[in-house]
Amino acid sequence: MGSMVPFAKMNGLGNDIVVIDMRGRTDAVTAEAAIALASGDRTGFDQIMAIHDTDIDGVDYRIDILNRDGSRSQACGNGTRCVVQALASETGRKSFTFKTLAGILTAEEHEDGLISVDMGVPEFRWDRIPLAEEFYDTTRIELQVGPIDDPVLHSPSVMSIGNPHAIFWVKEDVWSYDLERFGPLLENHPIFPERANISIARVLNDQTLDLRTWERGVGLTRACGSAACAAAVCAARTDRTRRRVTVNVPGGPLHIDWRASNHVIMTGPAEWEFSGTVDPLTGDWKADEAAA
Ligand SMILES: N[C@@H](CCC[C@H](N)C(=O)O)C(=O)O
């Protein structure tokens, strides 16, 4: 269609997000446009959150999520908070329901500006994460990196919160592990037929975790909301923490509550940076006057 649509460059605790308004259109942001935008000095992003119309009763919008390599993702917690902030600012509404590849998500903006997203329910079955091999105990699977007799990372907990995650438990500072080296090896390991997000988590106490993530289709990011949910759930599932925790990601704290309903609620901030218009087919863009 060639025409330009509005976008907003935002972030969720430093997770770089581009929210693109595709309402009123029948096409989609292309992988080529995502790759082109990702290489821009001002538009460099971790995820694109494209807002689309939907005719599903009770659902406000459909969200299409693209990683910086052009791959699509089922879930993006930080990006969803950015979408909520943008829509709340536009409409004055405070709560929304979205259709994503992970299912129907609800979210709301609170009076203090923080945003809570119901990320849905965790999936622990090996064939639904998915894994390429049968593991009935997904609290710790046979996967390691480093010397065979003294692995650097091993026995991760694995699960899906719409997208696949592996959580490696460590005793030392999370910054003391070479995740930049191990991340891509593990992201693309054959045990993960759809690849996976790779995190290292350090339990500080029964209510607090430190977390770093190598994101599927992106690389190292300053925050990964779905990984924070995954780490919180896996920590509680293995009796390392309570079900309500603070997860410290490099960009700041996220509050995760794995409720008795089995739903995982993530709460955190979102930040607008600048707006512009973009061609969703090519990635050509220009900033609005104020942002130029
Ligand atoms: N940063 C996101 C995760 C985005 C998706 C992930 N890269 C994947 O492909 O699964 C988040 O905040 O959840």
The ligand as a MOL file (V3000), in Angstrom:
LIG
                    3D

  0  0  0     0  0            999 V3000
M  V30 BEGIN CTAB
M  V30 COUNTS 13 12 0 0 0
M  V30 BEGIN ATOM
M  V30 1 N 11.4140 -8.4470 25.1280 0
M  V30 2 C 10.2030 -9.1940 25.1020 0
M  V30 3 C 10.3580 -10.6030 24.5560 0
M  V30 4 C 10.1900 -10.5220 23.1000 0
M  V30 5 C 10.0680 -11.7780 22.4130 0
M  V30 6 C 11.2930 -12.6640 22.4630 0
M  V30 7 N 12.4340 -12.0320 21.8380 0
M  V30 8 C 10.8930 -13.8930 21.6880 0
M  V30 9 O 11.1260 -13.9530 20.4780 0
M  V30 10 O 10.2870 -14.7670 22.3260 0
M  V30 11 C 9.4920 -9.1950 26.4150 0
M  V30 12 O 9.5580 -8.1450 27.0640 0
M  V30 13 O 8.7990 -10.1610 26.7360 0
M  V30 END ATOM
M  V30 BEGIN BOND
M  V30 1 1 1 2
M  V30 2 1 2 3
M  V30 3 1 2 11
M  V30 4 1 3 4
M  V30 5 1 4 5
M  V30 6 1 5 6
M  V30 7 1 6 7
M  V30 8 1 6 8
M  V30 9 2 8 9
M  V30 10 1 8 10
M  V30 11 2 11 12
M  V30 12 1 11 13
M  V30 END BOND
M  V30 END CTAB
M  END
